[in-house]
Every structure is written in C-alpha cells, then in structure tokens.
Amino acid sequence: MTALRARFGRFATLVAPAIVLATKRYSVGMNATHDRHLVKCPRCQQPIHVSMGRFAGGFNDHGGWVLSCSKCGQKFAFRVKNPSDASSVFAGATVIASWDDATDGDESRVLADHGLSAGDFVAGTLLIVSSDQCDALYDVTRRALYICPACHTDIDVAAYTILKTKLPALNSSLYQYVNSHLAGQAPRPDGVSVRTDLSCACGQKHRLRFYREFSEEPIQSEGELWLIDVGGALDVDGIYSRDDCIAILEKLLLRWRATHSAVLLATPFIGFDNNEELRRKIPALWNRVLNCVDPAKTLLITRKKTFKLFKNAASGDPATNVDFLKGWGLLNPMLTRLDDKDAFFKQNFHAKFYCGMSTDRVEMLVGSFNIHEGRYAENIQVRSYEYAEFVDRYILGMEMLFNPAVLRKQRRTVEIEIGRKDVRLVHQQGSLNSPELS
C-alpha cells in the first residue's frame, strides 16, 4: 500500500490482452532513475515486475527483451531503455534475450531466434497516468499540418528530413546546456526550441521551429521534436476525413502545448457506442488526446454521458478501471477532475472547438468534428482571435466560467539555431526566452 501511494513517475498503458502499468519512480546511484512497471503476460495475465532505468544527463540505449513468463512459459517482446545495464526484471518472468536498436538487424534476429515477430510486443494504447515527460512523437506519416503557400506541397516531411541530419550536432549543443544546468550554473528551462530555414523545391523559403520539453536525455529520434511553426504555412480549412481531422488535432495539441498557456477542448462526443466493436475503440480515442496534452493546463468540456461511456469501456480490467486507479492515485489528472463530484459537464451543447489560449491570443480548430475516427467527411478550419474577442464569441456563449490567471504563466526555453554550417546554442545564462510563433 505504502509503495503504491509513493510518487508515480510514468504512465500506464493497455492493449488487450497484454498490459503495462507503471508504478513507483526511485533513484539508484548518482545518475540513474528507475520506473517500476507492471507487465501482464499476454497469455495468463501473470504480473511481471520490471525496473526500467535511464541515466540523467547521459546517453540511454534503446532496445528490448524477450521475456518468458515464469507461470505459463509464454514468450513475448518488451521494449525498454538500457536493456543491458540499467533495466531489469525482478519478478514474474525471466529475460532470455535482449537486443540494442543501434545494431542493425539485431531486433529482427533476436525475435526470429525465439519464434516471435513484430506482432508479439507488449504495446499500449491507453494513457491513464500522467508523465513528467511527454512521449508523444510528431507523426509525419499522417496528414501534414503545414503546406507551402506557393506550390501547395507538404512541408512536414521535408522539415524532418533536414532535422534528422542535424541530430548529432543538436545533441552536442544541448549537452553544453545540460552540463551547465546540472552544475547549477543555468536554470532548468521548460523546453528546447530549435529554429532553422528550409528552401522548398519551388524556391520558397520557410522558417521552421521545433520544440521539445526539456529533458537531460539526448534526442534519440527527430520525432521527439514537434514541428510547432512554419511561418505562414499553417493550412487547415476545408473538408477532411475524420482520420485526417484527429491527426490534425494531435499536431495542433502539440503546437499549443509548446506555445500557449492553456488548452480548452469542447466536444459533446468522443467515440461511438453503436456496437461493442466501436465501444472497445473509445479508450484509444481518449488516449490520443491525453497523450498530446499537459493535464495541468488542459480543460475538457464534454457531456456527462460521454465520460460515463468512457468509464464503462475502460472498466473491464483493473489496469484501466477509473475507480480503481483513482483510489490508488494513478489516474490521469484530467480524468480525475472529470470524475470528481463537482466536475463541470455541459449537457445542452453541440459545439465542437479546440483551442490553445494565451493572454493575448487564441488559436482554434473549429468545425463539425467530434473526436471520432473513420472516413466520414467533416469540415474544420483554424482561426485566430484576440483573447477578449474569443471570450465574447465562445466562452460567454458556452455559459461557462474560466479563470484567466492560468494564462499568465510564462515558459522559458533554451534556443538552438541550426545554420548552414553550424548548430549554435542561443541563450543568455539565467534569462531564457518564451516560445512565440512567427
């Protein structure tokens, strides 16, 4: 009981029939921190206790294990940081093989040696406990957020192609700041902002801005940096499939997480309850939102029936049961607020809008789109307002109260500039910048 009530540092995930549930974070030695995870065997549901370690301020290997359940002998794969040193299994299973992602072909070979494939991983889809580190990645395979206004081609892929080639130099610049921070010579920032220029195939020049929340760990993948601005190229206005709508919303949520003080989501419906198959998809839809927002600065307005539908869909296992997780202090704070007795629900509305808010401006995605998936067509567009106008047009119309004090918090960022020939750390010690859009 005492251990479970300790500080919980990561998040829990679920995909039937395998479950990963994160529990207590603790430190060992000077530089290593460990997250304790509960992994359930995909065959017999045997609890397997895993300690996942990472080194603060150092490079962390990425890879995985092949685990054998001590109860039924089932083999399955599990991705983990530092599989050969800082991470370990201390109950419920045995590590029978491991691989390092830095070695080409190592994962495929190890899986094949034990009769496994890419479909045998324990993977998660439901974010039910908040994390102090956002694991959301910018997905360039989904609908682009930024379109060149001159030739109307997607900018996202080209932007990340440039970024990928600069990761070693970026990490070198970031390492300079991390060393100063760990030595007490520089403040801890909220995030890392990276700027560079892109020349489109048509000749148009674009100013790019990427962002990642601050971590002592180096950047392992270019997707960890979110593309939060391409000056004048944000292009969302028209008819889109629901799949494209939710992909656009995810990218906008990351943009607003980096550039705005608060996020407001207003939707009467999340998912469908027409049949059992659609109900099973509801937790994954909630997760797609939870994975992209900071629960401390996000407010969700929905109908009470919508939240009850989610609770029922997620109630089949203790690892996702809202009441069980809330009782142990494991529930995502956004869901905790909705489950409180005095939670704010709005019944008599059919408006759908999602926005990032700051003291001077609001950027909004508005249209017909509830949070659903599929090929059904919806209309959406991105609009911008001064904050006072937004309050008049939307907050008052929704007959809701909102405390503007939360918008006054300023973020501090380390600025890194990628030039043609070099990558430079741009900051003044003790005085960092706040991220603003161009």
N, C-alpha and C positions, 0 to 999 in steps of 0.2 A: 504494500500500500504506500509506504513512505517513498519508495523508489519511483513509483508511478506518478506521485504528486510532485516530483522534482521538475526542474526546468526541461521542457521538451523543445529540442532544437531543430528538428527536421519535419518532414510531412509523411503522412500515411497515404498509401495508395491501394487500390483494389482492382483486380481484374479476375473474374471467376475462371477457374476455380483456385487460382493462386493469389495470395495476399501478402503485401508488405506493409508492416505497421511500424512506424518509427517511435522510439521512446526516448530515453534519457540521454542527454549530452554530458560528457565529462572530459577531463583533460588528463593526459599522461605525459610526463616529461615536460620539456620546455616548449616544444613547438607543435606537438600533436594534439588534436582534439578528436574525440570519438563520438559517433552517434550509434546508439544501440537500436537495432531494428529487429522486429519480429516478422519472420518469414514463414508462411504456412506452406507445407508440402502440397503440391497440386493434386496428389492422389488421396492421401489420408488426412490432410489438414493438420499434421503434426506441427506444433510450434517449433521453429528453429531460430535460435538467438544468434544474431550477427552483430559484431562490433565493426563499424566502418570508420576508418581513421583517415585524417587528412593532416597535412603539415602546413601550418600557418606561415605565410611568407616564403614558401618554397614550392618547388615543382612537385606535383602529385601525378603519379602514374594512373592511367585509366585502363581497365581490363575487366576480368571476371573470373568466376569459378564454375566448375561443375561440382554440384553438391549431390550427396547421396543421403537420403532420409534414413535416420537410424531406426525408424519404426517399420517402414514398409520397403525400404531399399530403392524407392523411386529416384531416378536421376533427373536433375533439371539444372538449367543455367541461371546465373545471377550476376548482373553487372555490379562492379564495385570499384572504388578508388583504392589504389595501393594494394592490390591483391597479394603481393608477395611479402609485404612487411607490416604496414600499419593496421591492416584489417584482418579480422579473424572470425571464426565460428567457435562459440564456446558451449553450445548445447543443441541437441536435436538433429544434427547432421554432421557429416564428415566432408571436408574438401578433398576431392580425389584428383582434381586437375585445375590448373589455372592458366590464364593467358594474359598477354600485355598487348594493348591496342597499338603500341608503337612498332610492333613486329608484324610486318605484312603477312597475312595469311595465317597468323597464329590462332586467331579465334576459330576460323573455319576448320583448321586441322584438329584442334582440341575437341571441338564439338563432334566432328566426324569420328574421332577415335573412340568416343563414348556413345555413338549411335544417336546423337542429338542433332538438331537443326535450329535455324533462327526462330522457329515457332515454339521452342521449348524453354524460352526465357520466362522468368517471373517478371511481369511488367505491370505498371499501374495506370489507372485512368481516373481515379477519384482523389482529388486533393482535399483532405479533411483536417489537416493540422497545418497551421501556418509555419513558414520557414523564415529564418533570418537572412536567407539568401535566396533570391529568385532563380529558379531553374528554367524559366521559360526561355525558349530559343526563337529567334526570328526565322520563320519558315519561308524560304524563297520559292518553294515548290507550289505554294498556294497563291491566290490572286494577289497581284502586285498592288501596292499602295501608291506608288509614285510612278507617274507616266510623263515622259518627255513632252512638253507642250509643242515642240517644233515638229517632231517626227512621229509622236504618239506611240513610242515603243516603251516597254517596261524598263525601269531603271534599277529595280531591286537586284536582279541577278548581276548586272554589270558592277554595281556598287560593292557587292560581296566578293566578286572576283578580285577586285583591287584590294579589298581589305585582307583577304586570305594571304596574299603575297607579303603583307606587311606585319603579320603576327609576331615573328621573332623580334623585329625592331620595336614594335609596340610593347611587348613584354619587357624588353630591355629598359625602355623609358619608364614603364610602370614600376619596375623593380627599384629604380632610383628613388621613387617617391615612397614605396613601401618601406624601404630601408630607413628613410628619414622618419617616417611615421612610427615604426617600431622602436626607433631610438629616442622617441619623444621630441623630435625636432620639427615635426609637422603635424597639423591636426588631422583627425580622421574625417575624410570627406564622405558625403553621401553617395557620390557616384564618380564615374570616369567618363569624360566626354572626349570624343575623338572626331576631329574635323579633317576633311581632305577635299580635293577637287576631282571631278570626273568630266572628261570630254566624251560626249555622246558620239555615236557613229555618224550622226548628221552634222556634227560640228558644234552643237550647242554645249555650253559649259554649265555644269551643275556644282553647287556647293553642298557637300554631304555632311551629315552629322550623325554619329553613332553614340550609343550610351550603354554603359553597364553599371549596375550598382556596385559600390566599392567592395572589394574583397582582397585579402592578402594573396590569394591564389593567382597564378598567371592565367591568361586567357588561353583555354585549350582549343576552342573552336570559334570560328568567326561568327557563328550564330548566337554566341553569348552576348555579342554587342548588337543592340537593337538599332535599326535604321530609323531614327526619330525625326529626321527632317531632310528634305531635298528642296531647296528654295524654289518656290513657285510651281512645284511639280506634284503636289498632293491632288489627286484626281479621283474623286468619288462622287458621282452624280449620274443616276440612271437606273436601269433595270438590271438586277443581278439575281442569280440563283441563291437560295438560302445557304448553300455551301460556301459560295463566294462572300455572302454577307457576314457570316460568322468568322471567316478568315480575315476579312477587312476589320471587323470589330476587334479581334485579337490583336492585330498590329496597332490599331488605334489605342487600345488599352495600354500597350507597352509604351507608346509615344506619350500618352497622358501621364503614365506613371513617372516618366522621366521629366516632363516639362510642366506639369500642373500640380497644384497643392492638394486637390481633392478630385474624386471621380464620383459621378452620380449616374446610376443605371436605373432607368424606369421602363419596365416591361411587364405587362399583365401575365404573360405566359412564358414558361421555359419547358419545352418538350411537350409531347402529346401523350394522352392516356387512352387512345382509341383501342389498343390491344396490348397484350402482355409484352410482345416484342418491342413496341415503342416505349412502354414503361421502363423496360430494362435499360434503355438508352439515356434516360433522364439524368442519372448521376454523372455520366460522362459529359453531358452538356453543361451542367453546373461546374464541373471541373475545368472545362475550357475557359470559363470566365475566372474562376478562383485562381487558376494558375497564372493569370496575367495581371492581377491587381494586387495592390497592397491593402490588406483588410483594414489597416489602421486609418486609411484615408479614403475608403470607398463606402458609399451608401447605396444599397439596393432597395428600390421601391417596387413591390410586386403585390399580387393578391395573396391572401392567406391560403386559399385553396392550392395555389401553385407551390407554396412551401410545403404544405401537407403532402402533396403529391410526391415531392422530392423525398421527404422523410419516409414515406411508405415504400418508395422504390429502393431506398438505401437501407432499409431496416432488416434485410434478410440475413445479415451477418454482423456479429459484434464489432468487427473492424470498421463497419460503416454506419452502424446504428447511431443516429444523432443523440438519443437519450443516453446511451451507454458512454459515448465519447465525451459528451458534455459533463457527465458525472465524474469522469477521470481527468478533466481539464485538457482533453486532447482535441477538442473541436475547433475548427477554423473560427476566428472571432466574428467574421461576417455571419456565419451560420448561428453562432451563439447569440448574436444580437437579434436575429430573426426568431430564435426560439425562446426569447425572454417573454415573460408575461406582458410587459408593456411595449412589446415590439410594435413598430409602426407598419401597418399594412393599409393599402388603399384598394377598396373594392370597386368603386364606381369610376373606373377609368379604362380607356382603351388606347391611350397614347403610348408611343414607343420612341424613346430617345435615350441616348447615351452620350455623356459629355465629360470632358476634363475642364476643371474650373480653377481659376486664379483670381486674385483681387481685381485685376483689370480686364480680363478677357475670358471667354468661354469658347471652346471648340466642341461642336456637337455632331454626332451622327444621328440623323432623324429620318423617319420614313415609315413604311408599313411593316418592318421586320421585327417580329418577336424572336427569341433565341431558339431557333429550330435548325435542323439540317435537312438537306434534300435538294431537288432540282426545281422546286416550285419557285416561281418568279416573284420578287419583291422590289419595291422602289426605295432607294436610300440616297442620301446626299450628305456631304459635310458642310456645315455652316459655322460661321463665327459671329460672336456678339460681344459687345462690351458687357461687363458683368451686370450693371444696373439694368440694361435692356433685357438681358436674359432673365433676370428676376421678374421683371414686369410681364414678359411674354410666357414664361414657363412655370416658375416657382409659385407665383400667385395663382395662376390658372390651375395648378395642381392642388391648391389649398393645403400646402404643407409648409412647415417651418424648417429653416436651415440656418445654422449658426455660422456666419461669415468669418468668425475668428479663426476657424481651421484653415482658411485660405492665406493667412498671413505668414505661415511658416516658410522660411526660405531654405533652399537646399544649396549645399556647397559641392563643387565639383573640381576635380583635377582635369585640366585641359591638356590634351595632346594633339599636336598638329602634324599631319603627315604631308610632307612636301615632296617635291620631285626627287630630291636626292637624299633627304634625311627625315627622321622622325624626331620631333622635339617635344619635350615636356614644357608646357607653358603654364606657370603658376607663380604667385607670389607667396612666399612662406607665411603661413598664418592668415592669409587672406585669399580665399578661393572664390571662384565665380559661381553664379547661379545659372542653370541651363535655360536659355531662351531660344525660341525659334527664330529663324531668319525671316 
